[in-house]
Amino acid sequence: MKFYSTNNKTLRTDFKDAVFNSLPSDKGLYMPEYIPKLDPMFIKNIAQYSLPDIAFEIAYAFLKDDIPSADLKKIVNEAINFEAPVKFLDRETGVLELFHGPSFAFKDFGARFMSRVMGYFSQEEDQLLDVLVATSGDTGGAVALGFLGVAGTRVTILYPKGKVSKVQEQQLTTNGQNIRAIEIDGTFDDCQALVKQAFNDSELNKELRLTSANSINIARLIPQTFYYFWAYAQLRIQGIHEVVFTVPSGNYGNIGAGLLAYKMGLPVSGFVAATNANDTVPRFLDSGNYEPRPSVQTLANAMDVGNPSNWVRIQDLFDQDLNALRALIKTYTYDDEATKKGMQEMYDKFHYIACPHTAIAYLAAKENRADHPGEYASILLSTAHACKFPDAIPAEIFDQVELPKGAEAFDAKQKQAADLNVDHDSFKAYLLDNR
């Protein structure tokens, strides 16, 4: 299968080049030349399959021309070696827990799959692969742990100073080996812009073999479809056929993967994009005018994105049809005060401790059901473990959080991070001076 640029559908390349180039030369994003439809019988019998089985079936549909079946199965089995259970709060509302991987965030699905794909393709390469990633919180930790110790790679993580939680920062800055971190005195959007500038710098690209681990990379998007099909498989076991997914949305890669799964044949009644104060997409769906704004810091920091990169992919999936997007995606926006109330309500009603992103999804699912009643399951995507947000979750609730295995290890390690301002020349100098 070939992959084209969202800015020019005649500009095509194979999967390997799309993975390593990250961004097409025309600054679009890569998309598959067609969306493969899964066998209807596979979907009908999906409850019979395990998560790795489902993941392989999806990956094979996209990559059968690029990676031999046995190698692809090995990549999937190594990358997706943790659970993602649906836990019901009540008869109508379930939580898809995507935080059972090593970084305690949903981004383990994409980061671990991508790291192994890059390692596979890099086996015969002599030059070190420099992986650049901007993070607003969870991406960096997932990428760091996904690539830690992967031969032939070096990861540079940019994160906004003072805008990630302590646990998130520990996951970014305490790994050593082939992982390094840079604290940028700015926002996530600034970090993302620096990464994009690096890819468009011809001198840097002559000296370094650069690639990206952000959700702009197509190798991150494909594996995120896995858990939508896996959630549906779990619902089918319980006799549930109708589902609406509510997705905490920041850079729109997560819900973008759900929409890709929908295009592949996953039976979905609708999607809800749940956002914080960074409401660029909800405003666009309301007005038809796309007007990015500088990102605003909130309790749900992984969603603090003012100009979401993956929205162009979603528009491309639907051929720029605004009415089709409005019909399938509902949006709801919440401020920090509402987010706190959502976390409190989930604890009081269900004794469920949720991170702020999950609480926003809960509020949106609840409001969407009031606006659109019906016989369907509302499935919230719980994107991160509550232990990562001690400053966002009410203290009396956070005291009840059970640390997942491995969380204590970060406390014993020392932070290692460079400090830079928002300046391309400084970032470029750092990369060249620290080869």
PEJO-V18394 format. One record per residue. N is the residue number from 0. RES is the residue in three letters. D_CENTER is the distance of its C-alpha to the mean C-alpha in Angstrom with 1 decimal. Layout:
# PEJO-V18394
N,RES,D_CENTER + N,RES,D_CENTER
This chain:
# PEJO-V18394
0,MET,23.1 + 1,LYS,22.8 + 2,PHE,20.0 + 3,TYR,21.0 + 4,SER,20.1 + 5,THR,19.3 + 6,ASN,22.2 + 7,ASN,24.6 + 8,LYS,24.5 + 9,THR,27.4 + 10,LEU,25.5 + 11,ARG,24.3 + 12,THR,23.5 + 13,ASP,22.6 + 14,PHE,19.4 + 15,LYS,20.4 + 16,ASP,21.1 + 17,ALA,18.0 + 18,VAL,15.9 + 19,PHE,18.2 + 20,ASN,18.9 + 21,SER,15.2 + 22,LEU,16.9 + 23,PRO,20.1 + 24,SER,23.2 + 25,ASP,23.4 + 26,LYS,20.2 + 27,GLY,18.5 + 28,LEU,15.4 + 29,TYR,16.0 + 30,MET,16.2 + 31,PRO,18.2 + 32,GLU,21.8 + 33,TYR,21.9 + 34,ILE,19.8 + 35,PRO,21.3 + 36,LYS,22.6 + 37,LEU,22.6 + 38,ASP,26.1 + 39,PRO,27.0 + 40,MET,28.7 + 41,PHE,25.7 + 42,ILE,23.9 + 43,LYS,27.2 + 44,ASN,27.4 + 45,ILE,23.8 + 46,ALA,24.8 + 47,GLN,26.8 + 48,TYR,23.9 + 49,SER,21.8 + 50,LEU,18.0 + 51,PRO,18.7 + 52,ASP,21.2 + 53,ILE,18.8 + 54,ALA,16.1 + 55,PHE,19.0 + 56,GLU,20.4 + 57,ILE,17.3 + 58,ALA,16.8 + 59,TYR,20.6 + 60,ALA,20.7 + 61,PHE,18.8 + 62,LEU,20.0 + 63,LYS,23.5 + 64,ASP,25.2 + 65,ASP,23.3 + 66,ILE,23.1 + 67,PRO,26.0 + 68,SER,25.4 + 69,ALA,26.4 + 70,ASP,24.1 + 71,LEU,21.1 + 72,LYS,21.9 + 73,LYS,22.2 + 74,ILE,18.8 + 75,VAL,17.2 + 76,ASN,19.5 + 77,GLU,18.8 + 78,ALA,15.0 + 79,ILE,14.7 + 80,ASN,17.5 + 81,PHE,16.5 + 82,GLU,16.7 + 83,ALA,14.7 + 84,PRO,17.6 + 85,VAL,18.3 + 86,LYS,20.6 + 87,PHE,22.8 + 88,LEU,23.9 + 89,ASP,26.6 + 90,ARG,27.7 + 91,GLU,25.4 + 92,THR,22.2 + 93,GLY,19.9 + 94,VAL,16.9 + 95,LEU,14.4 + 96,GLU,13.8 + 97,LEU,10.6 + 98,PHE,11.8 + 99,HIS,14.5 + 100,GLY,13.2 + 101,PRO,14.7 + 102,SER,12.5 + 103,PHE,12.5 + 104,ALA,8.8 + 105,PHE,6.5 + 106,LYS,4.7 + 107,ASP,8.3 + 108,PHE,8.2 + 109,GLY,6.8 + 110,ALA,8.6 + 111,ARG,11.6 + 112,PHE,12.1 + 113,MET,11.9 + 114,SER,14.2 + 115,ARG,16.7 + 116,VAL,16.8 + 117,MET,17.5 + 118,GLY,20.0 + 119,TYR,21.6 + 120,PHE,22.2 + 121,SER,23.4 + 122,GLN,26.1 + 123,GLU,28.8 + 124,GLU,27.8 + 125,ASP,29.9 + 126,GLN,27.9 + 127,LEU,25.2 + 128,LEU,21.7 + 129,ASP,20.3 + 130,VAL,16.5 + 131,LEU,15.5 + 132,VAL,12.4 + 133,ALA,12.1 + 134,THR,10.5 + 135,SER,11.1 + 136,GLY,10.9 + 137,ASP,8.5 + 138,THR,6.9 + 139,GLY,10.6 + 140,GLY,11.7 + 141,ALA,9.5 + 142,VAL,10.6 + 143,ALA,14.1 + 144,LEU,14.7 + 145,GLY,13.4 + 146,PHE,15.8 + 147,LEU,18.5 + 148,GLY,21.7 + 149,VAL,20.6 + 150,ALA,23.7 + 151,GLY,24.0 + 152,THR,20.8 + 153,ARG,20.5 + 154,VAL,17.4 + 155,THR,17.8 + 156,ILE,15.4 + 157,LEU,16.1 + 158,TYR,15.6 + 159,PRO,17.6 + 160,LYS,20.8 + 161,GLY,21.3 + 162,LYS,18.1 + 163,VAL,16.1 + 164,SER,17.5 + 165,LYS,20.0 + 166,VAL,18.0 + 167,GLN,14.9 + 168,GLU,17.5 + 169,GLN,19.3 + 170,GLN,16.3 + 171,LEU,16.1 + 172,THR,19.8 + 173,THR,21.7 + 174,ASN,20.9 + 175,GLY,23.5 + 176,GLN,24.2 + 177,ASN,22.0 + 178,ILE,19.5 + 179,ARG,20.5 + 180,ALA,19.2 + 181,ILE,20.4 + 182,GLU,20.8 + 183,ILE,21.0 + 184,ASP,23.3 + 185,GLY,21.3 + 186,THR,18.1 + 187,PHE,14.5 + 188,ASP,15.7 + 189,ASP,18.4 + 190,CYS,16.3 + 191,GLN,14.3 + 192,ALA,17.8 + 193,LEU,19.3 + 194,VAL,16.9 + 195,LYS,17.7 + 196,GLN,21.3 + 197,ALA,21.4 + 198,PHE,20.5 + 199,ASN,23.2 + 200,ASP,25.8 + 201,SER,28.2 + 202,GLU,29.9 + 203,LEU,26.8 + 204,ASN,25.8 + 205,LYS,29.4 + 206,GLU,29.3 + 207,LEU,25.8 + 208,ARG,23.7 + 209,LEU,20.4 + 210,THR,17.0 + 211,SER,13.5 + 212,ALA,10.4 + 213,ASN,8.2 + 214,SER,6.1 + 215,ILE,9.7 + 216,ASN,10.6 + 217,ILE,11.4 + 218,ALA,11.1 + 219,ARG,7.3 + 220,LEU,7.6 + 221,ILE,10.6 + 222,PRO,9.7 + 223,GLN,7.2 + 224,THR,10.5 + 225,PHE,12.2 + 226,TYR,11.7 + 227,TYR,12.9 + 228,PHE,16.0 + 229,TRP,16.4 + 230,ALA,16.4 + 231,TYR,19.0 + 232,ALA,21.0 + 233,GLN,21.3 + 234,LEU,22.5 + 235,ARG,25.0 + 236,ILE,26.5 + 237,GLN,27.4 + 238,GLY,28.8 + 239,ILE,26.1 + 240,HIS,25.6 + 241,GLU,24.3 + 242,VAL,20.8 + 243,VAL,18.9 + 244,PHE,15.2 + 245,THR,14.4 + 246,VAL,10.8 + 247,PRO,10.2 + 248,SER,9.3 + 249,GLY,9.0 + 250,ASN,7.9 + 251,TYR,7.8 + 252,GLY,5.3 + 253,ASN,4.9 + 254,ILE,8.7 + 255,GLY,9.3 + 256,ALA,8.7 + 257,GLY,11.0 + 258,LEU,13.4 + 259,LEU,13.6 + 260,ALA,14.5 + 261,TYR,17.0 + 262,LYS,18.5 + 263,MET,18.9 + 264,GLY,21.0 + 265,LEU,19.1 + 266,PRO,21.5 + 267,VAL,19.7 + 268,SER,21.9 + 269,GLY,19.4 + 270,PHE,16.2 + 271,VAL,16.1 + 272,ALA,13.8 + 273,ALA,14.4 + 274,THR,14.5 + 275,ASN,16.3 + 276,ALA,18.9 + 277,ASN,16.6 + 278,ASP,17.6 + 279,THR,17.8 + 280,VAL,16.7 + 281,PRO,18.9 + 282,ARG,21.7 + 283,PHE,21.3 + 284,LEU,21.5 + 285,ASP,24.5 + 286,SER,26.3 + 287,GLY,25.3 + 288,ASN,25.0 + 289,TYR,21.8 + 290,GLU,22.5 + 291,PRO,19.8 + 292,ARG,20.9 + 293,PRO,20.4 + 294,SER,17.7 + 295,VAL,19.2 + 296,GLN,18.7 + 297,THR,18.1 + 298,LEU,17.8 + 299,ALA,14.2 + 300,ASN,13.4 + 301,ALA,9.6 + 302,MET,10.4 + 303,ASP,13.2 + 304,VAL,12.6 + 305,GLY,15.8 + 306,ASN,15.2 + 307,PRO,11.8 + 308,SER,11.6 + 309,ASN,10.1 + 310,TRP,12.9 + 311,VAL,15.3 + 312,ARG,13.7 + 313,ILE,14.1 + 314,GLN,17.6 + 315,ASP,18.4 + 316,LEU,17.6 + 317,PHE,20.2 + 318,ASP,22.6 + 319,GLN,22.4 + 320,ASP,24.0 + 321,LEU,23.4 + 322,ASN,25.4 + 323,ALA,23.4 + 324,LEU,20.2 + 325,ARG,22.2 + 326,ALA,23.5 + 327,LEU,20.3 + 328,ILE,18.1 + 329,LYS,19.5 + 330,THR,18.3 + 331,TYR,19.4 + 332,THR,19.2 + 333,TYR,20.2 + 334,ASP,21.6 + 335,ASP,21.7 + 336,GLU,24.9 + 337,ALA,23.6 + 338,THR,20.5 + 339,LYS,23.1 + 340,LYS,25.2 + 341,GLY,22.3 + 342,MET,21.7 + 343,GLN,25.5 + 344,GLU,26.0 + 345,MET,23.6 + 346,TYR,25.5 + 347,ASP,28.9 + 348,LYS,28.6 + 349,PHE,26.6 + 350,HIS,26.7 + 351,TYR,22.9 + 352,ILE,21.2 + 353,ALA,17.9 + 354,CYS,15.7 + 355,PRO,16.0 + 356,HIS,12.7 + 357,THR,14.0 + 358,ALA,17.4 + 359,ILE,16.4 + 360,ALA,15.2 + 361,TYR,18.5 + 362,LEU,20.5 + 363,ALA,19.1 + 364,ALA,19.7 + 365,LYS,23.2 + 366,GLU,24.0 + 367,ASN,22.9 + 368,ARG,25.1 + 369,ALA,28.0 + 370,ASP,27.6 + 371,HIS,27.1 + 372,PRO,28.9 + 373,GLY,29.0 + 374,GLU,28.8 + 375,TYR,25.2 + 376,ALA,22.7 + 377,SER,20.2 + 378,ILE,17.1 + 379,LEU,14.8 + 380,LEU,11.3 + 381,SER,11.8 + 382,THR,8.7 + 383,ALA,10.8 + 384,HIS,14.4 + 385,ALA,17.0 + 386,CYS,18.6 + 387,LYS,16.2 + 388,PHE,17.7 + 389,PRO,21.5 + 390,ASP,22.3 + 391,ALA,20.5 + 392,ILE,21.8 + 393,PRO,25.5 + 394,ALA,27.5 + 395,GLU,29.4 + 396,ILE,26.3 + 397,PHE,24.5 + 398,ASP,27.7 + 399,GLN,27.0 + 400,VAL,23.6 + 401,GLU,24.0 + 402,LEU,22.3 + 403,PRO,20.5 + 404,LYS,22.1 + 405,GLY,21.5 + 406,ALA,20.6 + 407,GLU,24.2 + 408,ALA,24.1 + 409,PHE,22.2 + 410,ASP,25.2 + 411,ALA,27.6 + 412,LYS,26.0 + 413,GLN,26.8 + 414,LYS,24.5 + 415,GLN,24.6 + 416,ALA,23.3 + 417,ALA,24.9 + 418,ASP,25.5 + 419,LEU,25.2 + 420,ASN,25.8 + 421,VAL,23.9 + 422,ASP,26.0 + 423,HIS,25.2 + 424,ASP,28.5 + 425,SER,27.9 + 426,PHE,24.5 + 427,LYS,26.2 + 428,ALA,29.1 + 429,TYR,27.0 + 430,LEU,25.4 + 431,LEU,28.8 + 432,ASP,30.7 + 433,ASN,28.4 + 434,ARG,28.3
